[in-house]
């Protein structure tokens, strides 16, 4: 296992922003539980000028979600943009490149879940979605 788990986030609105706050605010507890630190390395957003709930420095922010998905330093992609496209293409690309994915996207899981699970299985990575149900 690497010395740290680097997280790339797609979206930092209500859901993504709350997830980022939890990751940043509970970093010590998460490190203790995981055995390694978790680091938010990149976040793709529509506008980099909008105030955000976490301060990561200017290099962490991008308006291009493909920069997050294609970044070789990213271990886990958290998708919080919703909808079918471009979420589907971004998740499939992340899975096929060997990245684990966490999503809260109910619409995508309910309509195209089989395709995503098959891609995850084919790449031997996890597709986690508990936040997208119930």
N, CA, C and O atoms as CSV, one atom per row, in Angstrom:
chain,resi,resn,atom,element,x,y,z
A,1,UNK,N,N,0.847,-1.187,0.000
A,1,UNK,CA,C,0.000,0.000,0.000
A,1,UNK,C,C,0.882,1.236,0.000
A,1,UNK,O,O,1.974,1.238,0.568
A,2,UNK,N,N,0.390,2.295,-0.650
A,2,UNK,CA,C,1.149,3.525,-0.743
A,2,UNK,C,C,1.216,4.220,0.617
A,2,UNK,O,O,0.551,3.817,1.571
A,3,UNK,N,N,2.027,5.263,0.682
A,3,UNK,CA,C,2.193,6.021,1.917
A,3,UNK,C,C,1.005,6.922,2.217
A,3,UNK,O,O,0.850,7.395,3.343
A,4,UNK,N,N,0.159,7.164,1.207
A,4,UNK,CA,C,-1.053,7.949,1.405
A,4,UNK,C,C,-2.041,7.605,0.305
A,4,UNK,O,O,-1.656,7.158,-0.776
A,5,UNK,N,N,-3.302,7.817,0.586
A,5,UNK,CA,C,-4.349,7.608,-0.407
A,5,UNK,C,C,-4.754,8.973,-0.922
A,5,UNK,O,O,-5.224,9.823,-0.166
A,6,UNK,N,N,-4.565,9.174,-2.224
A,6,UNK,CA,C,-4.883,10.465,-2.842
A,6,UNK,C,C,-6.265,10.398,-3.483
A,6,UNK,O,O,-6.562,9.506,-4.278
A,7,UNK,N,N,-7.093,11.360,-3.117
A,7,UNK,CA,C,-8.478,11.399,-3.560
A,7,UNK,C,C,-8.657,12.529,-4.566
A,7,UNK,O,O,-8.190,13.649,-4.363
A,8,UNK,N,N,-9.342,12.205,-5.650
A,8,UNK,CA,C,-9.754,13.204,-6.618
A,8,UNK,C,C,-11.260,13.306,-6.581
A,8,UNK,O,O,-11.950,12.287,-6.628
A,9,UNK,N,N,-11.781,14.508,-6.499
A,9,UNK,CA,C,-13.219,14.693,-6.389
A,9,UNK,C,C,-13.765,15.350,-7.644
A,9,UNK,O,O,-13.153,16.254,-8.213
A,10,UNK,N,N,-14.924,14.879,-8.061
A,10,UNK,CA,C,-15.655,15.473,-9.177
A,10,UNK,C,C,-16.871,16.152,-8.585
A,10,UNK,O,O,-17.873,15.496,-8.300
A,11,UNK,N,N,-16.795,17.450,-8.398
A,11,UNK,CA,C,-17.871,18.219,-7.801
A,11,UNK,C,C,-17.584,18.579,-6.362
A,11,UNK,O,O,-17.034,17.788,-5.595
A,12,UNK,N,N,-17.972,19.802,-6.013
A,12,UNK,CA,C,-17.798,20.268,-4.637
A,12,UNK,C,C,-18.970,21.172,-4.266
A,12,UNK,O,O,-18.795,22.253,-3.704
A,13,UNK,N,N,-20.174,20.692,-4.600
A,13,UNK,CA,C,-21.393,21.405,-4.226
A,13,UNK,C,C,-21.850,20.933,-2.855
A,13,UNK,O,O,-21.038,20.799,-1.939
A,14,UNK,N,N,-23.131,20.684,-2.711
A,14,UNK,CA,C,-23.678,20.252,-1.417
A,14,UNK,C,C,-23.060,18.921,-0.986
A,14,UNK,O,O,-22.512,18.825,0.112
A,15,UNK,N,N,-23.141,17.902,-1.830
A,15,UNK,CA,C,-22.646,16.563,-1.484
A,15,UNK,C,C,-21.120,16.533,-1.475
A,15,UNK,O,O,-20.513,16.115,-0.489
A,16,UNK,N,N,-20.504,16.970,-2.559
A,16,UNK,CA,C,-19.050,16.950,-2.644
A,16,UNK,C,C,-18.393,17.840,-1.596
A,16,UNK,O,O,-17.368,17.478,-1.019
A,17,UNK,N,N,-18.987,19.004,-1.353
A,17,UNK,CA,C,-18.448,19.911,-0.342
A,17,UNK,C,C,-18.513,19.310,1.051
A,17,UNK,O,O,-17.572,19.448,1.833
A,18,UNK,N,N,-19.620,18.640,1.367
A,18,UNK,CA,C,-19.753,17.988,2.679
A,18,UNK,C,C,-18.742,16.854,2.812
A,18,UNK,O,O,-18.133,16.680,3.867
A,19,UNK,N,N,-18.566,16.081,1.736
A,19,UNK,CA,C,-17.583,14.994,1.775
A,19,UNK,C,C,-16.176,15.553,1.978
A,19,UNK,O,O,-15.396,15.007,2.758
A,20,UNK,N,N,-15.856,16.630,1.285
A,20,UNK,CA,C,-14.530,17.249,1.431
A,20,UNK,C,C,-14.328,17.762,2.856
A,20,UNK,O,O,-13.247,17.605,3.423
A,21,UNK,N,N,-15.350,18.368,3.430
A,21,UNK,CA,C,-15.254,18.847,4.806
A,21,UNK,C,C,-15.013,17.698,5.782
A,21,UNK,O,O,-14.204,17.823,6.702
A,22,UNK,N,N,-15.704,16.594,5.587
A,22,UNK,CA,C,-15.523,15.428,6.466
A,22,UNK,C,C,-14.107,14.883,6.324
A,22,UNK,O,O,-13.442,14.605,7.322
A,23,UNK,N,N,-13.648,14.731,5.087
A,23,UNK,CA,C,-12.295,14.218,4.868
A,23,UNK,C,C,-11.251,15.131,5.511
A,23,UNK,O,O,-10.320,14.649,6.155
A,24,UNK,N,N,-11.400,16.431,5.341
A,24,UNK,CA,C,-10.433,17.378,5.912
A,24,UNK,C,C,-10.585,17.505,7.431
A,24,UNK,O,O,-9.591,17.545,8.155
A,25,UNK,N,N,-11.810,17.566,7.901
A,25,UNK,CA,C,-12.060,17.785,9.323
A,25,UNK,C,C,-11.791,16.589,10.211
A,25,UNK,O,O,-11.575,16.743,11.413
A,26,UNK,N,N,-11.802,15.396,9.633
A,26,UNK,CA,C,-11.581,14.175,10.411
A,26,UNK,C,C,-10.325,13.439,9.944
A,26,UNK,O,O,-10.235,12.216,10.051
A,27,UNK,N,N,-9.375,14.186,9.434
A,27,UNK,CA,C,-8.165,13.590,8.847
A,27,UNK,C,C,-7.425,12.680,9.831
A,27,UNK,O,O,-6.982,11.595,9.452
A,28,UNK,N,N,-7.290,13.104,11.068
A,28,UNK,CA,C,-6.549,12.292,12.045
A,28,UNK,C,C,-7.259,10.969,12.339
A,28,UNK,O,O,-6.624,9.916,12.397
A,29,UNK,N,N,-8.568,11.031,12.522
A,29,UNK,CA,C,-9.343,9.816,12.786
A,29,UNK,C,C,-9.323,8.884,11.581
A,29,UNK,O,O,-9.191,7.671,11.743
A,30,UNK,N,N,-9.451,9.427,10.387
A,30,UNK,CA,C,-9.423,8.605,9.174
A,30,UNK,C,C,-8.047,7.966,8.991
A,30,UNK,O,O,-7.948,6.815,8.566
A,31,UNK,N,N,-7.003,8.697,9.305
A,31,UNK,CA,C,-5.642,8.131,9.214
A,31,UNK,C,C,-5.496,6.961,10.189
A,31,UNK,O,O,-4.929,5.924,9.846
A,32,UNK,N,N,-6.009,7.138,11.393
A,32,UNK,CA,C,-5.922,6.072,12.387
A,32,UNK,C,C,-6.673,4.834,11.904
A,32,UNK,O,O,-6.171,3.718,12.035
A,33,UNK,N,N,-7.859,5.017,11.352
A,33,UNK,CA,C,-8.673,3.895,10.891
A,33,UNK,C,C,-8.105,3.221,9.643
A,33,UNK,O,O,-8.158,1.998,9.517
A,34,UNK,N,N,-7.568,4.010,8.731
A,34,UNK,CA,C,-7.071,3.472,7.453
A,34,UNK,C,C,-5.621,3.006,7.524
A,34,UNK,O,O,-5.192,2.164,6.734
A,35,UNK,N,N,-4.885,3.546,8.456
A,35,UNK,CA,C,-3.475,3.199,8.555
A,35,UNK,C,C,-2.569,4.063,7.701
A,35,UNK,O,O,-1.345,3.976,7.803
A,36,UNK,N,N,-3.158,4.888,6.868
A,36,UNK,CA,C,-2.410,5.847,6.040
A,36,UNK,C,C,-3.239,7.129,5.941
A,36,UNK,O,O,-4.460,7.089,6.097
A,37,UNK,N,N,-2.592,8.255,5.687
A,37,UNK,CA,C,-3.371,9.484,5.534
A,37,UNK,C,C,-4.160,9.503,4.229
A,37,UNK,O,O,-3.743,8.927,3.225
A,38,UNK,N,N,-5.302,10.174,4.263
A,38,UNK,CA,C,-6.107,10.429,3.077
A,38,UNK,C,C,-5.893,11.894,2.706
A,38,UNK,O,O,-5.951,12.778,3.560
A,39,UNK,N,N,-5.648,12.132,1.429
A,39,UNK,CA,C,-5.393,13.503,0.978
A,39,UNK,C,C,-6.284,13.830,-0.209
A,39,UNK,O,O,-6.320,13.087,-1.189
A,40,UNK,N,N,-6.998,14.934,-0.121
A,40,UNK,CA,C,-7.733,15.421,-1.296
A,40,UNK,C,C,-6.693,16.091,-2.189
A,40,UNK,O,O,-6.165,17.152,-1.857
A,41,UNK,N,N,-6.410,15.463,-3.313
A,41,UNK,CA,C,-5.349,15.951,-4.186
A,41,UNK,C,C,-5.865,16.902,-5.260
A,41,UNK,O,O,-5.194,17.879,-5.591
A,42,UNK,N,N,-7.055,16.629,-5.812
A,42,UNK,CA,C,-7.632,17.468,-6.867
A,42,UNK,C,C,-9.142,17.481,-6.725
A,42,UNK,O,O,-9.747,16.502,-6.288
A,43,UNK,N,N,-9.751,18.616,-7.103
A,43,UNK,CA,C,-11.204,18.717,-7.151
A,43,UNK,C,C,-11.589,19.464,-8.427
A,43,UNK,O,O,-11.095,20.557,-8.703
A,44,UNK,N,N,-12.479,18.847,-9.192
A,44,UNK,CA,C,-13.014,19.494,-10.390
A,44,UNK,C,C,-14.330,20.172,-10.037
A,44,UNK,O,O,-15.218,19.557,-9.447
A,45,UNK,N,N,-14.445,21.440,-10.402
A,45,UNK,CA,C,-15.640,22.233,-10.137
A,45,UNK,C,C,-15.978,23.053,-11.384
A,45,UNK,O,O,-15.146,23.198,-12.279
A,46,UNK,N,N,-17.179,23.578,-11.439
A,46,UNK,CA,C,-17.560,24.418,-12.580
A,46,UNK,C,C,-16.840,25.752,-12.578
A,46,UNK,O,O,-16.475,26.276,-13.630
A,47,UNK,N,N,-16.638,26.302,-11.380
A,47,UNK,CA,C,-15.993,27.613,-11.266
A,47,UNK,C,C,-14.975,27.580,-10.140
A,47,UNK,O,O,-15.296,27.206,-9.012
A,48,UNK,N,N,-13.753,27.969,-10.447
A,48,UNK,CA,C,-12.724,27.991,-9.401
A,48,UNK,C,C,-12.777,29.276,-8.582
A,48,UNK,O,O,-12.065,29.394,-7.585
A,49,UNK,N,N,-13.604,30.241,-8.979
A,49,UNK,CA,C,-13.671,31.511,-8.240
A,49,UNK,C,C,-14.729,31.485,-7.133
A,49,UNK,O,O,-14.754,32.382,-6.290
A,50,UNK,N,N,-15.582,30.494,-7.122
A,50,UNK,CA,C,-16.635,30.378,-6.109
A,50,UNK,C,C,-16.036,29.949,-4.771
A,50,UNK,O,O,-15.137,29.108,-4.749
A,51,UNK,N,N,-16.513,30.508,-3.651
A,51,UNK,CA,C,-16.014,30.068,-2.336
A,51,UNK,C,C,-16.341,28.596,-2.092
A,51,UNK,O,O,-17.418,28.129,-2.461
A,52,UNK,N,N,-15.429,27.877,-1.482
A,52,UNK,CA,C,-15.599,26.441,-1.214
A,52,UNK,C,C,-15.441,26.157,0.275
A,52,UNK,O,O,-14.823,26.942,0.994
A,53,UNK,N,N,-16.001,25.030,0.747
A,53,UNK,CA,C,-15.969,24.721,2.176
A,53,UNK,C,C,-14.619,24.203,2.680
A,53,UNK,O,O,-14.444,24.027,3.885
A,54,UNK,N,N,-13.672,23.959,1.788
A,54,UNK,CA,C,-12.337,23.510,2.194
A,54,UNK,C,C,-11.289,24.361,1.484
A,54,UNK,O,O,-11.487,24.808,0.354
A,55,UNK,N,N,-10.180,24.572,2.169
A,55,UNK,CA,C,-9.083,25.354,1.593
A,55,UNK,C,C,-7.955,24.395,1.241
A,55,UNK,O,O,-7.274,23.874,2.124
A,56,UNK,N,N,-7.763,24.166,-0.044
A,56,UNK,CA,C,-6.757,23.203,-0.488
A,56,UNK,C,C,-5.615,23.852,-1.248
A,56,UNK,O,O,-4.660,23.175,-1.629
A,57,UNK,N,N,-5.699,25.115,-1.466
A,57,UNK,CA,C,-4.692,25.786,-2.267
A,57,UNK,C,C,-5.100,25.787,-3.729
A,57,UNK,O,O,-5.859,24.917,-4.157
A,58,UNK,N,N,-4.614,26.740,-4.498
A,58,UNK,CA,C,-5.079,26.929,-5.877
A,58,UNK,C,C,-4.738,25.772,-6.823
A,58,UNK,O,O,-5.469,25.554,-7.789
A,59,UNK,N,N,-3.682,25.041,-6.585
A,59,UNK,CA,C,-3.290,23.959,-7.498
A,59,UNK,C,C,-4.202,22.747,-7.431
A,59,UNK,O,O,-4.178,21.907,-8.331
A,60,UNK,N,N,-5.004,22.643,-6.386
A,60,UNK,CA,C,-5.888,21.490,-6.232
A,60,UNK,C,C,-7.158,21.621,-7.066
A,60,UNK,O,O,-7.829,20.619,-7.314
A,61,UNK,N,N,-7.503,22.822,-7.500
A,61,UNK,CA,C,-8.779,23.074,-8.160
A,61,UNK,C,C,-8.623,23.118,-9.675
A,61,UNK,O,O,-7.639,23.642,-10.196
A,62,UNK,N,N,-9.606,22.562,-10.370
A,62,UNK,CA,C,-9.631,22.597,-11.825
A,62,UNK,C,C,-11.075,22.656,-12.295
A,62,UNK,O,O,-11.987,22.234,-11.585
A,63,UNK,N,N,-11.273,23.179,-13.488
A,63,UNK,CA,C,-12.606,23.148,-14.090
A,63,UNK,C,C,-12.723,21.987,-15.080
A,63,UNK,O,O,-13.770,21.806,-15.703
A,64,UNK,N,N,-11.673,21.216,-15.223
A,64,UNK,CA,C,-11.660,20.087,-16.159
A,64,UNK,C,C,-11.685,18.765,-15.387
A,64,UNK,O,O,-10.665,18.370,-14.822
A,65,UNK,N,N,-12.832,18.072,-15.351
A,65,UNK,CA,C,-12.902,16.820,-14.589
A,65,UNK,C,C,-11.961,15.740,-15.114
A,65,UNK,O,O,-11.563,14.851,-14.362
A,66,UNK,N,N,-11.604,15.807,-16.388
A,66,UNK,CA,C,-10.680,14.819,-16.950
A,66,UNK,C,C,-9.281,14.950,-16.355
A,66,UNK,O,O,-8.534,13.972,-16.315
A,67,UNK,N,N,-8.919,16.143,-15.893
A,67,UNK,CA,C,-7.634,16.314,-15.212
A,67,UNK,C,C,-7.593,15.489,-13.929
A,67,UNK,O,O,-6.547,14.953,-13.564
A,68,UNK,N,N,-8.727,15.389,-13.252
A,68,UNK,CA,C,-8.809,14.583,-12.029
A,68,UNK,C,C,-8.739,13.103,-12.384
A,68,UNK,O,O,-7.927,12.365,-11.827
A,69,UNK,N,N,-9.587,12.672,-13.306
A,69,UNK,CA,C,-9.663,11.259,-13.672
A,69,UNK,C,C,-8.345,10.757,-14.260
A,69,UNK,O,O,-7.939,9.629,-13.979
A,70,UNK,N,N,-7.682,11.561,-15.056
A,70,UNK,CA,C,-6.445,11.138,-15.724
A,70,UNK,C,C,-5.181,11.384,-14.921
A,70,UNK,O,O,-4.091,11.028,-15.369
A,71,UNK,N,N,-5.300,11.983,-13.753
A,71,UNK,CA,C,-4.132,12.258,-12.919
A,71,UNK,C,C,-3.594,10.937,-12.355
A,71,UNK,O,O,-4.294,10.272,-11.592
A,72,UNK,N,N,-2.372,10.547,-12.711
A,72,UNK,CA,C,-1.845,9.260,-12.242
A,72,UNK,C,C,-1.602,9.200,-10.734
A,72,UNK,O,O,-1.408,8.117,-10.182
A,73,UNK,N,N,-1.612,10.342,-10.073
A,73,UNK,CA,C,-1.403,10.351,-8.615
A,73,UNK,C,C,-2.669,9.989,-7.851
A,73,UNK,O,O,-2.597,9.629,-6.676
A,74,UNK,N,N,-3.832,10.079,-8.503
A,74,UNK,CA,C,-5.115,9.841,-7.833
A,74,UNK,C,C,-5.354,8.340,-7.674
A,74,UNK,O,O,-5.219,7.577,-8.630
A,75,UNK,N,N,-5.713,7.924,-6.452
A,75,UNK,CA,C,-6.020,6.530,-6.149
A,75,UNK,C,C,-7.525,6.263,-6.155
A,75,UNK,O,O,-7.972,5.193,-6.570
A,76,UNK,N,N,-8.302,7.243,-5.691
A,76,UNK,CA,C,-9.748,7.104,-5.537
A,76,UNK,C,C,-10.424,8.337,-6.125
A,76,UNK,O,O,-10.012,9.466,-5.857
A,77,UNK,N,N,-11.461,8.118,-6.925
A,77,UNK,CA,C,-12.248,9.214,-7.470
A,77,UNK,C,C,-13.598,9.226,-6.776
A,77,UNK,O,O,-14.283,8.205,-6.719
A,78,UNK,N,N,-13.979,10.378,-6.251
A,78,UNK,CA,C,-15.286,10.571,-5.632
A,78,UNK,C,C,-16.125,11.391,-6.606
A,78,UNK,O,O,-15.813,12.549,-6.882
A,79,UNK,N,N,-17.197,10.780,-7.127
A,79,UNK,CA,C,-18.064,11.456,-8.100
A,79,UNK,C,C,-19.264,12.025,-7.382
A,79,UNK,O,O,-20.052,11.288,-6.789
A,80,UNK,N,N,-19.403,13.350,-7.436
A,80,UNK,CA,C,-20.521,14.041,-6.792
A,80,UNK,C,C,-21.098,15.099,-7.723
A,80,UNK,O,O,-21.506,16.170,-7.274
A,81,UNK,N,N,-21.132,14.799,-9.024
A,81,UNK,CA,C,-21.690,15.760,-9.975
A,81,UNK,C,C,-23.108,15.401,-10.379
A,81,UNK,O,O,-23.871,16.271,-10.799
A,82,UNK,N,N,-23.471,14.129,-10.257
A,82,UNK,CA,C,-24.830,13.694,-10.562
A,82,UNK,C,C,-25.100,13.579,-12.056
A,82,UNK,O,O,-24.259,13.913,-12.890
A,83,UNK,N,N,-26.295,13.098,-12.367
A,83,UNK,CA,C,-26.702,12.938,-13.743
A,83,UNK,C,C,-26.016,11.761,-14.422
A,83,UNK,O,O,-25.205,11.060,-13.817
A,84,UNK,N,N,-26.357,11.561,-15.685
A,84,UNK,CA,C,-25.785,10.442,-16.435
A,84,UNK,C,C,-24.463,10.834,-17.092
A,84,UNK,O,O,-23.435,10.206,-16.841
A,85,UNK,N,N,-24.487,11.850,-17.916
A,85,UNK,CA,C,-23.264,12.304,-18.577
A,85,UNK,C,C,-22.916,13.702,-18.101
A,85,UNK,O,O,-23.807,14.542,-17.968
A,86,UNK,N,N,-21.676,13.967,-17.847
A,86,UNK,CA,C,-20.496,13.172,-18.173
A,86,UNK,C,C,-20.079,12.192,-17.085
A,86,UNK,O,O,-19.032,11.555,-17.197
A,87,UNK,N,N,-20.896,12.060,-16.018
A,87,UNK,CA,C,-20.518,11.198,-14.898
A,87,UNK,C,C,-20.176,9.782,-15.347
A,87,UNK,O,O,-19.178,9.217,-14.899
A,88,UNK,N,N,-20.989,9.206,-16.223
A,88,UNK,CA,C,-20.754,7.835,-16.704
A,88,UNK,C,C,-19.380,7.702,-17.348
A,88,UNK,O,O,-18.601,6.821,-16.984
A,89,UNK,N,N,-19.086,8.572,-18.297
A,89,UNK,CA,C,-17.794,8.489,-18.989
A,89,UNK,C,C,-16.621,8.691,-18.038
A,89,UNK,O,O,-15.601,8.011,-18.148
A,90,UNK,N,N,-16.767,9.619,-17.112
A,90,UNK,CA,C,-15.692,9.888,-16.153
A,90,UNK,C,C,-15.459,8.693,-15.232
A,90,UNK,O,O,-14.317,8.309,-14.982
A,91,UNK,N,N,-16.551,8.107,-14.728
A,91,UNK,CA,C,-16.427,6.947,-13.844
A,91,UNK,C,C,-15.827,5.763,-14.595
A,91,UNK,O,O,-14.923,5.102,-14.085
A,92,UNK,N,N,-16.320,5.492,-15.797
A,92,UNK,CA,C,-15.764,4.376,-16.574
A,92,UNK,C,C,-14.278,4.562,-16.829
A,92,UNK,O,O,-13.511,3.607,-16.710
A,93,UNK,N,N,-13.860,5.755,-17.174
A,93,UNK,CA,C,-12.442,6.021,-17.417
A,93,UNK,C,C,-11.625,5.816,-16.146
A,93,UNK,O,O,-10.535,5.246,-16.192
A,94,UNK,N,N,-12.148,6.281,-15.011
A,94,UNK,CA,C,-11.439,6.102,-13.739
A,94,UNK,C,C,-11.297,4.613,-13.412
A,94,UNK,O,O,-10.215,4.152,-13.049
A,95,UNK,N,N,-12.391,3.871,-13.544
A,95,UNK,CA,C,-12.357,2.436,-13.259
A,95,UNK,C,C,-11.380,1.713,-14.179
A,95,UNK,O,O,-10.581,0.897,-13.721
A,96,UNK,N,N,-11.439,2.008,-15.463
A,96,UNK,CA,C,-10.573,1.335,-16.433
A,96,UNK,C,C,-9.100,1.671,-16.229
A,96,UNK,O,O,-8.226,0.909,-16.640
A,97,UNK,N,N,-8.826,2.802,-15.598
A,97,UNK,CA,C,-7.430,3.153,-15.330
A,97,UNK,C,C,-6.963,2.645,-13.963
A,97,UNK,O,O,-5.861,2.967,-13.519
A,98,UNK,N,N,-7.808,1.851,-13.300
A,98,UNK,CA,C,-7.398,1.233,-12.046
A,98,UNK,C,C,-7.677,2.039,-10.802
A,98,UNK,O,O,-7.113,1.754,-9.746
A,99,UNK,N,N,-8.532,3.036,-10.898
A,99,UNK,CA,C,-8.878,3.846,-9.737
A,99,UNK,C,C,-10.181,3.324,-9.116
A,99,UNK,O,O,-11.113,2.951,-9.829
A,100,UNK,N,N,-10.230,3.304,-7.814
A,100,UNK,CA,C,-11.469,2.996,-7.115
A,100,UNK,C,C,-12.380,4.209,-7.253
A,100,UNK,O,O,-11.902,5.335,-7.386
A,101,UNK,N,N,-13.692,3.981,-7.221
A,101,UNK,CA,C,-14.656,5.067,-7.372
A,101,UNK,C,C,-15.701,4.979,-6.268
A,101,UNK,O,O,-16.182,3.899,-5.925
A,102,UNK,N,N,-16.039,6.143,-5.720
A,102,UNK,CA,C,-17.146,6.282,-4.782
A,102,UNK,C,C,-18.112,7.270,-5.417
A,102,UNK,O,O,-17.705,8.342,-5.867
A,103,UNK,N,N,-19.396,6.911,-5.454
A,103,UNK,CA,C,-20.389,7.795,-6.058
A,103,UNK,C,C,-21.637,7.887,-5.196
A,103,UNK,O,O,-21.995,6.947,-4.486
A,104,UNK,N,N,-22.285,9.034,-5.272
A,104,UNK,CA,C,-23.580,9.232,-4.634
A,104,UNK,C,C,-24.647,9.417,-5.698
A,104,UNK,O,O,-25.711,9.971,-5.423
A,105,UNK,N,N,-24.373,8.963,-6.901
A,105,UNK,CA,C,-25.205,9.227,-8.070
A,105,UNK,C,C,-26.305,8.161,-8.225
A,105,UNK,O,O,-26.095,7.115,-8.839
A,106,UNK,N,N,-27.462,8.452,-7.658
A,106,UNK,CA,C,-28.590,7.510,-7.696
A,106,UNK,C,C,-29.044,7.212,-9.117
A,106,UNK,O,O,-29.290,6.058,-9.469
A,107,UNK,N,N,-29.153,8.245,-9.922
A,107,UNK,CA,C,-29.632,8.067,-11.293
A,107,UNK,C,C,-28.706,7.150,-12.086
A,107,UNK,O,O,-29.173,6.259,-12.795
A,108,UNK,N,N,-27.426,7.359,-11.971
A,108,UNK,CA,C,-26.459,6.567,-12.726
A,108,UNK,C,C,-26.427,5.112,-12.258
A,108,UNK,O,O,-26.426,4.196,-13.080
A,109,UNK,N,N,-26.400,4.900,-10.962
A,109,UNK,CA,C,-26.363,3.534,-10.427
A,109,UNK,C,C,-27.632,2.780,-10.803
A,109,UNK,O,O,-27.573,1.608,-11.175
A,110,UNK,N,N,-28.774,3.444,-10.709
A,110,UNK,CA,C,-30.031,2.743,-10.994
A,110,UNK,C,C,-30.216,2.437,-12.480
A,110,UNK,O,O,-30.848,1.438,-12.825
A,111,UNK,N,N,-29.683,3.270,-13.356
A,111,UNK,CA,C,-29.908,3.034,-14.777
A,111,UNK,C,C,-28.760,2.330,-15.493
A,111,UNK,O,O,-28.997,1.605,-16.459
A,112,UNK,N,N,-27.532,2.524,-15.045
A,112,UNK,CA,C,-26.381,1.933,-15.740
A,112,UNK,C,C,-25.438,1.186,-14.799
A,112,UNK,O,O,-24.266,0.978,-15.112
A,113,UNK,N,N,-25.963,0.791,-13.654
A,113,UNK,CA,C,-25.134,0.127,-12.663
A,113,UNK,C,C,-24.407,-1.099,-13.176
A,113,UNK,O,O,-23.228,-1.285,-12.876
A,114,UNK,N,N,-25.083,-1.938,-13.942
A,114,UNK,CA,C,-24.449,-3.164,-14.445
A,114,UNK,C,C,-23.179,-2.850,-15.247
A,114,UNK,O,O,-22.147,-3.493,-15.055
A,115,UNK,N,N,-23.258,-1.875,-16.132
A,115,UNK,CA,C,-22.092,-1.496,-16.931
A,115,UNK,C,C,-20.934,-1.035,-16.046
A,115,UNK,O,O,-19.781,-1.386,-16.294
A,116,UNK,N,N,-21.241,-0.256,-15.025
A,116,UNK,CA,C,-20.206,0.247,-14.124
A,116,UNK,C,C,-19.605,-0.874,-13.277
A,116,UNK,O,O,-18.389,-0.934,-13.096
A,117,UNK,N,N,-20.448,-1.751,-12.764
A,117,UNK,CA,C,-19.946,-2.863,-11.951
A,117,UNK,C,C,-19.075,-3.809,-12.770
A,117,UNK,O,O,-18.071,-4.319,-12.272
A,118,UNK,N,N,-19.452,-4.043,-14.009
A,118,UNK,CA,C,-18.635,-4.893,-14.879
A,118,UNK,C,C,-17.283,-4.247,-15.157
A,118,UNK,O,O,-16.265,-4.938,-15.190
A,119,UNK,N,N,-17.260,-2.938,-15.358
A,119,UNK,CA,C,-15.992,-2.229,-15.569
A,119,UNK,C,C,-15.120,-2.300,-14.323
A,119,UNK,O,O,-13.908,-2.491,-14.421
A,120,UNK,N,N,-15.732,-2.148,-13.151
A,120,UNK,CA,C,-14.981,-2.231,-11.897
A,120,UNK,C,C,-14.402,-3.635,-11.711
A,120,UNK,O,O,-13.234,-3.797,-11.359
A,121,UNK,N,N,-15.235,-4.639,-11.953
A,121,UNK,CA,C,-14.766,-6.017,-11.811
A,121,UNK,C,C,-13.645,-6.319,-12.802
A,121,UNK,O,O,-12.664,-6.973,-12.450
A,122,UNK,N,N,-13.787,-5.847,-14.032
A,122,UNK,CA,C,-12.770,-6.078,-15.048
A,122,UNK,C,C,-11.433,-5.430,-14.729
A,122,UNK,O,O,-10.387,-5.894,-15.182
A,123,UNK,N,N,-11.466,-4.352,-13.945
A,123,UNK,CA,C,-10.227,-3.664,-13.565
A,123,UNK,C,C,-9.786,-4.017,-12.148
A,123,UNK,O,O,-8.774,-3.508,-11.665
A,124,UNK,N,N,-10.546,-4.890,-11.479
A,124,UNK,CA,C,-10.230,-5.323,-10.125
A,124,UNK,C,C,-10.139,-4.147,-9.141
A,124,UNK,O,O,-9.226,-4.066,-8.319
A,125,UNK,N,N,-11.122,-3.237,-9.255
A,125,UNK,CA,C,-11.218,-2.098,-8.345
A,125,UNK,C,C,-12.626,-2.039,-7.778
A,125,UNK,O,O,-13.524,-2.738,-8.248
A,126,UNK,N,N,-12.814,-1.207,-6.772
A,126,UNK,CA,C,-14.115,-1.084,-6.120
A,126,UNK,C,C,-14.927,0.059,-6.706
A,126,UNK,O,O,-14.387,1.114,-7.042
A,127,UNK,N,N,-16.222,-0.162,-6.822
A,127,UNK,CA,C,-17.197,0.881,-7.117
A,127,UNK,C,C,-18.128,0.918,-5.905
A,127,UNK,O,O,-18.937,0.010,-5.718
A,128,UNK,N,N,-18.020,1.938,-5.104
A,128,UNK,CA,C,-18.785,2.041,-3.874
A,128,UNK,C,C,-19.876,3.091,-4.044
A,128,UNK,O,O,-19.656,4.134,-4.661
A,129,UNK,N,N,-21.070,2.803,-3.484
A,129,UNK,CA,C,-22.210,3.656,-3.787
A,129,UNK,C,C,-23.213,3.751,-2.668
A,129,UNK,O,O,-24.356,4.130,-2.925
A,130,UNK,N,N,-22.864,3.437,-1.463
A,130,UNK,CA,C,-23.834,3.403,-0.366
A,130,UNK,C,C,-24.593,4.720,-0.227
A,130,UNK,O,O,-25.775,4.713,0.116
A,131,UNK,N,N,-23.939,5.841,-0.485
A,131,UNK,CA,C,-24.610,7.151,-0.364
A,131,UNK,C,C,-25.685,7.335,-1.426
A,131,UNK,O,O,-26.496,8.256,-1.329
A,132,UNK,N,N,-25.706,6.474,-2.438
A,132,UNK,CA,C,-26.678,6.609,-3.522
A,132,UNK,C,C,-27.951,5.808,-3.276
A,132,UNK,O,O,-28.849,5.813,-4.118
A,133,UNK,N,N,-28.046,5.126,-2.148
A,133,UNK,CA,C,-29.235,4.313,-1.888
A,133,UNK,C,C,-29.887,4.732,-0.590
A,133,UNK,O,O,-29.258,5.339,0.277
A,134,UNK,N,N,-31.175,4.393,-0.470
A,134,UNK,CA,C,-31.966,4.655,0.739
A,134,UNK,C,C,-31.934,6.121,1.082
A,134,UNK,O,O,-32.542,6.538,2.068
